[in-house]
Amino acid sequence: MKNFWKAQLAALSIIAAAPHAGQAASSPKVVVTIAPVHSLVAGVMEGIGAPVLLVPPGASAHSYTLKPSQARALSAAGVVIRVGGQLENFLDRALVNLAGKAAVVTLAQSPGMILYAPREGGVWRKPGEHGERPGKPGEQGPRTPGNIDPHIWLDPENAKHIVGAVSLTLQKAYPDHAGAFERNTKKIIARLRKLDRELREATEPVRSRPFVVFHDAYRYFEERYALNAAGAITISPDRPAGARRLAEIQARIRSQGVVCVFAEPQFRPALVEMLIAGTGVKA
């Protein structure tokens, strides 16, 4: 199941990635905050330009620090694309100080986006259980600008909305390339529809198998494909789990037949090892 999960999320993250060889020096200047969204933007810009990525794969957007070269890229940007919510707080001041003339796209505010409020870390209970988990499938938000789960791109339906919002912004900012942006957008949306069908079929055999994640980053994927997530060690990497929460998760692992706990390479592996010790659960 571990390899399956990695494969499906990787497919969603790189579905629109494309080479950019031979592009003109005068290509549009676009900056994107995180790698999964960068892949989608790169697909829209295929053959026209290459967007600049701020947070590299494996780094956390929750606590990132800009490099001087990235600050210069922001200063030169015509378009800056971010997710929103509380995912990229490191960028707030830089947008004001460095990218004041750029068009800023906050994807979480795009029309049609499926949004969920944040869940609490620890045990998530299914509807009907005592202490039903907060947030129901299909719940729309946010109630406040920061009150969303920001991992919106993990639902292919949202990925289509992202591509559409990016395409419209780029067509307006760089009208000479509008036709190419529109053609690329149609190709990506067709690929996302195909991926959605494939993922729905691939996840069907494992939908009932409970698992725990390190931090609550995958809800959009879980809800789209009705996966059986039992809980998270922490709601955010910035909020370490306490002893009570860890005890709740360990009890859940034993009582619910959790089959695996998904660790993340940039966070403490010892914590996961402690949780699964003596349970027979894989990490």
N, C-alpha and C positions, 0 to 999 in steps of 0.2 A: 504493500500500500504506500510505503514511503516513496518508492521510485515512481509509482503512478501519480502521486500528488505533485511531485517535482515536475514530471513531464507535462502534466496538464497546465500548471501555472506558467511554465516556461513557454508553452505554445501560445498561451494568451498574451504573454508579455512581448513576444517577438513577432507576432503575426504580421505586423506591418513593417518590420525592419527591412531595409533595402540598401544596396550599395550606392555610393554617391561619387563615383569616379568621373572625372572630366567636367566638373561643374564650373561655371563661370565665376570669376573673382567677384563679380557684382551681385552674387546670389543674395536672397533675402537674409537678413540678420535676425535669427529667431533663437531665443533661449528657452529651455525647458528644464523644469526642476528635477524630475526623477526619471529613472530608466524606463519603466513600463510605458509611461506617457510619451517619452522621447521616441520609443519605437513607433508609436502610432503617428506622431508628428512627422517623423522621418519618412513614413510611407506617403503621407499627404504631399511632402516636398520632394518626392523621388524625381530625379532628373533636373531639379531646379536649384536645390541647395541642401546643406546639411545643418540641422539645428545643433546648437551647443547644449551639452548636458552639464548641469551643475553638480548633482549628487551622484557619484559613480555607483555602479552595482556593488552591493556588499556594505556600503556605508548607510548610516541612518539619517533620514531627513529630519528626524526629531531633534537632533543635536549637532547638525552640520555647521561648519565654519567655512565661509567663502575664501577661496584663494585669490591672490591679486589678479591672476589672469582671468578668473571668472568675474571679478568686479569690473574689469575692463570690458568683458563681453556684455555685461549688463548695461554699461554706459553706452555701448554702440548699438544695442538692440533696438529693432523696430517693433518687435513683438515679444512679450514674455508670457509663457504659459505655465500656470501653476494649478495645483489641485484645489487648494483652499482648505477650509476647516482649520484645524490646528496642526496640520502636517508639516508646514514649511514656515514656522514662526521665525526662523533664522533670516527669512527673506524680507520681512516686513519693512525694516528700516532701509535695507538696500534698495528696495523699489522706490522709496521716496528720494533717497540721496543720490542714486546712480541711474535709475531708469525712469526718470520723471517724464520723458517724452515718448516712452514706448507705450504701445497698446497692450494692456495687461488682461489676459483671459483667465478668469477663475472658473475652472471647469465645473466645480460643484454647484455653481449658480446657473449652469446651462439649462435651457428648456428641456423638459422630458426626463431629466436625470432621476433615477431611482436612488433614494437616499435613506439611510438608516441612522437612528440615534446611536450613540455609543452604548455598548453593553458593559456591565461590571465584569471585572476579572473574576476568576474562580469558577464556581459551578454554574452552568447554564441549565435551567430546568425547562423541559418541554411543556407546552400548553397542557393544562390538566394536572400537572404535578403540583404539590404544595410549594408555594413560593415561585410561581411561574416566572420564567426569565423575562426581563424587561425587553420591550421591542418585539413586535410581531412581524412575521414575513409580510412584505409589501408595505410596511409602514413608511410614510413619506415624511420628510423633514426638510431643512432643519427648523427647530423652534427658534434658535438663535444662530447667527452665522458660524459660530464655532462648535455648535452642538450637533456634529455629524461624525459618523465613522468615515474617514477620508479615503478609504481604499476602494474607491468607486470603480476603477478600471477592471476589477476582477469579475464583473458581470459583463458578458459580451454585449448585452443590450446597452449598458452604459458606455462601453467602448465605442459603439456606433454613434452615440450622442457626442462623445468626445471628438471623434473624427469630424463629425458634421460641424461642431462649433469651431474647431480649429480651422477647417477649410473656409468657412465663411469669413473668419477674421483675416486669414491670409489673402483671400481674394480681395478684400477691401483694402488691406495694407499694400498689396503688390498686384494691382489690377492687370499688369502686363502678363502675369502668369496665371490668371484666373482660370482659363480653360484647362491648363495642366493640373491645377489643384483639384478641379471638379472631376476630371477623369480619374485621377489617382484615388479620390475619395470613393467613387463608385466601386473601384476594384477592391479597396480595403473592406468596405461594407459587405461586399459579396463574400470575401474570405472570412469575415467574422460570422456571417450567417452559417457558413459551412462548418466553421469551428464549433459554433454553438450546438449544431446537430451532432457532431462527433463527440463532444464532451458529454452531452446528455446520454448518448448511448454508452460511452465508456464508463461513466460514473454509476450507471444503473446497478451493476453487481455489488458495489461497495456502499450503497446508500445507508444501509442499516448498521454499518460497522462504526462504533463510537471511537472517537479520537480526541486528543487534547492538543492544543497549540501553545507555543511559548507566549505570544501576545496576540491580542485580538485583531488580526489583520486580514482575515479571510472570509468575513461574513457574507460579502456579496457573492462570492463563489459558492459558499455553503447554501445560501438561500436559493440561488438560481438552480442548483442541481439537487436540492433536498438532501444534503449530506448531514450526517449525525454527529455534529460537533458537541462534545460534552463539556468543554470548558477551556479556559486559558489561564496560564500561570499569572499573567499580568495584563491589564487593559492597555498599558503603554510601557515602552522601555524606560520612560522617565519616572515610572511609578513602581518601584520594586515590590514584589509580593511579600507580605508579612507571614508570620508563622501560622496564624489562623487560616489564612487563605491556602497555604500550602497543605495544611492538614485536611482541609475540605477537598482539595483536588485529589490528594492521595486516597482519601476514602472513596471518592467518586471513581477513580481508576479501578479500585478493587471491586466495588459493588456493581458497576455498570458494564464490566467486561471490556474496558477500553483496550483497544488492540495496539495503539501506538501513540507516542507523544512526539510532536514535531518540534525539534530544536531549531535554532537559527544561529548561523556561524558567528554573527557579530555580537551575540549575547552569551551569558554564562552557561557553558555546557554542564558544569558541576551541579547546577540547580536541577536540571533535567535528570541527571544520573541519580541524584538523591531521591527524586520523586518516584522513579521507577524501580528503585532498589528492592529486590525481593518480590516483585509483582509479575515478572515474566513478560512485561510489556516492552516492546521495541521502541528505540528512539532513532 
